[in-house]
Structures are given as structure tokens and as C-alpha cells.
Amino acid sequence: MADYVFSRLTYYGHCWPAAKVVDRQTVLYSSGPNDEPDGEEQVWKFELSGNGRPFTEKRPNGWWRSFASMSLDDREAVTDWMQRKGDPFKFMTPNSTLTTARWSGVKKTLQAAAALFGERDTDGVARIEADAAACTAALTDLLEITKLLIRFSPHVVPGEGRLATQPFAPSLDAFLHGSAAHMIDARLPMNTCLHCNDWFPVYRAGTKYCSTTCRAAASLAKGVA
């Protein structure tokens, strides 16, 4: 696999399996701190409990496209996201609350990236069909967000006597945008996992699951059935 800028993008995240929606709220937006509200958004309010679950992603994945296709009005969908992936912006602590405010802005940028892909083929695989100009515009928009967020850490490559850089995403928001940029940069085809239904990059033709975890879970489910 070619070594692209974000090939080894890493994210240390925290999700909340016990997260639950406790309210539906209206958030008002204004252009400036002293301006009258000129927009509003319906958001979900979450309550977090327990210690949550830390996780590590060691390369870009397809979560960005799952987020782009998720309905933010779907209570079950946003709850599932919080329980399995966490909040895009904050590292929350137990017994705290948060809302889905600003999630729509993340979704809008990621939807533009998803629009570069064509229709899915008979195997469910979608490939980038946009031209270089459209890909350039999308990457420019994504980098406007990621360039100030992604951190590059230099390290020595064991046994090779050279330096390399390791990109780290300090937030899920940065990881989503960096992953989207990588899919476009590498022109990677994408599909949805047969087990969890998340989007994932197809590195090998015929791959049906996003991870070994999902492949094992699907195999176990078939055995029980």
C-alpha cells in the first residue's frame, strides 16, 4: 500500500456504551456575540454514565462516511454513534452531559466529500468518479479543517536509519476529516460492513467486513444461528 500523508493517521478515542438521550433541545445561533439569533437547530442532549471505553484507531477508516449519511434527527442512530464512537469534539467525563450541537457542520463537510463517489456496484462498492478538479476542491476544504488539528510527530524508523512522521488526530472531528481526506487522496473504493453497517475503505477486493472484530462477530452469530 502506498504511503500517503494520512496513511498512518492514529486516533485515541473514548466512547460511551451507557450514553442515553435525555432531552430534545433547540439551540439558537447568531453571527456575532451581540447579534440577534438568525438560525436554530434541534439537537439531542445526552447523559453519560460509567467510565466509558477507550479505543485506538491506527489508520483512517470509513466512519466519516457513516457520519455523513447518518440522520441527526434519528435518536437511535445518534445514540449508537455516541455509544460506539463518542462525541466529535470533546473528551467527556463520567456523569456529564453534552448535545449534538455543531454535529450538522461536521456532516455538511463530510457529505461534500462523499459526493465524490459514484453509485455502488453489484458488490456494494462505491468508487470516486469525480474529476481531479472536484477532488482538489474537496481536499482543500477538508485541509482547512484538518491542517490546524492533525499533529505530526517525528520518529526514527527501527532498522532503517531514517526519520518518518506519525500523524495523530487529537479529536474525533479531526480523525473523521483526516480519514475522508485520505480516502480521496488514495482514491480508495468503499463499502459497508455486513455486520455493523459502517462504511470502510476497501484495501482488498471482496472484503465484506470493516474489521476482524466484525468478521469474528458475524461468524459467531452464524454459529449461534
N, C-alpha and C positions, 0 to 999 in steps of 0.2 A: 504494500500500500504506500503510495506517495506520501511524503512528509509535507503536509500543508501547514499554514500558520497556526490553525487551531486543531491540528490532528490529535494532540495530546491534552486538549483542554480538560482541566480537572475541577471538580466541584465537591466540596464537603458540605453536605446539606443536613437538614433536620426536618422530619415530617412528624405529623401528629395523628396517630391512629385513632385517638379518642376524641378528636375535634368534632364539634357539632354546631349546627346553626341554631342560634337562639333568637334571632330577630331579622326583620327586613326593614332597612332604613333608607331615607332619602338624603343624599349628600348634595349640597349646593356648591357650585363653582363660580368664581369670578375672575376677571382678567387681572386684577390687582388687589392688594390687601384692603384698600379703602373703597373699592368699586362695589356696586350693587351686583348681586348674583345674576349671571347671564346663562347659566346652564345647571342642569341637575342630573343625578344618576341614582338609580335604585341599586342598592348594594346589600350583601348579606353580612351579618355580624356573626362571628364565630366565638365560641368559648373553648379554650384549651385546657386540658387536664392531663395529669400524669406527667411523665418525664419526656415523652416523645421518643422518637427513634432516629439516631444519626445514621447517615449513609454516605457513601462515596461513589461518585461517577468519575471514571478515569479517562473517558473520551466523550466527544459530543454524541448526543443521542437525538431521538426524534420527538422528545417531549414538546419542543417548541411548536411542532405542527399539531400535536394533540391539543395544546392550549389554544392555538389559532382556530381550531374547529369546534371548541367547546362553547356551549351556550352559557353565558354568565347569568342567565335567568333560571338555569336548571339547578335547583337546590341539590339534588343528588350528585350531579356532575362536579359542582364546585366543592362539595363536601368530600367526595372521593379524591379530588385533587389535593386538598389540604391534608387529608389523611395519608396519602401515599407520597406526596412530593413537597408539601409545605407552601409557605407564602413566598411570592416572587421577591418581595422587598425586605422583609425583616426576619431576623433570627429571634423568634419569640421565646418567652419563658413560660413555665407552667403557671396555670391559674391566671392567664392574661386573656385579653380579647383583642380581636382585630376585625377589619372588614375587607371586602373585596374592592374598596375604592382604589382607583388607578389601574385595576386589572384590565379595564377596557382599553387603556392606552397601549399596554403591552400587546394585547390581542390585535389591535389595529396594525401595528408594525409587522407582527408575525404573519398576519393574513396577507400582507403585500408580498412577503417572501414566498408564502405557499402558492400564491397566484402564478408563480413562475413555472409551476409543474403542470403538466398536461393531464388528461384523463387517465385513469388506471386501466391497465391492460387486463387480459383474461386471468392473469395470475394475481391481480390486485396491485401490481407495481405501477407507481407513478414516476415519470422522469421529467427532468427540466426540458421544456420545449421553447422557452423564451430565448431571444437572441442575446448577443453579448452586451448590447446597449442596455437592455432591460435588467440583465444580471448586474451590470455595473451600477445602475441606479439603485437597485435593491441593496447591494453590498455597501454602497456609500451611506445609505440611510441606516443600515444595521451598525456600521462602524461609528456613526455619530453617537450611538448609544454605548457600544462596547468599548471603544478606544479609551475612554476615561474610567472604565470599570475593570477590564481584564488586566491582571497583573502578570508580568513576565519575570520569572525567577531563573537566573543563570545557574547552571550546574555542570560539573565535569562528567563526561560520558565514560563510565567504567571501561577500562581496557582499550579505549580508542584515543586517548590523549588529546581530546578536543572539548570545546565548550558547546553547550546547547541551551536553549531556553525552554522553560516549562511554563505554559500559560495556566493561570488559576482564575477562576470566577469567584469573586467574593460574595455573590448573591445569586439566587436562582434566576432573577431577572437577567443578569449578565450571562449566565450559563445558557439560558434559552436563546438569547440573541446571538451569542457566540456560536452555538450549535447550528442555528439557522444559517449564519454566515459560512460555516464550514460546509454544510450540505450544498450550498450554491457554489462555493469556491471549488469543491472537489467534484461537482456535478454528480452527486450521489443519487441513485434511484431510491425510492422509499416505498414502504408497505406498512400495513397494520398487523400487529401481533395477533395470532389466532387465539391467544389466551387472555391477555389483558386489554386488547384492542388499542393499545398505544401505537402511534407511528414510530417507525425505526428506520435507520439507513440500511440499505441492502448492500453489504460488502461481498456477499457470495450468492450467486443465483440460486433460487429455490429455498432460501431461508424463510421460515414461516413464523419464527418467534423472535422477540426483541432481545431475549437474554437466555442464558442457561437456566436461570431460575424459573422463567415462564415455561420453558421447554420441559423441565422436570415436573412442574406443577400440572401441566397438561397431560403428561404421561401418567402421573399418579391418578389424576381424575379419570382417565380412561380405564386404568386398572381397577379402580373402585367401582366404576360403572359396569 
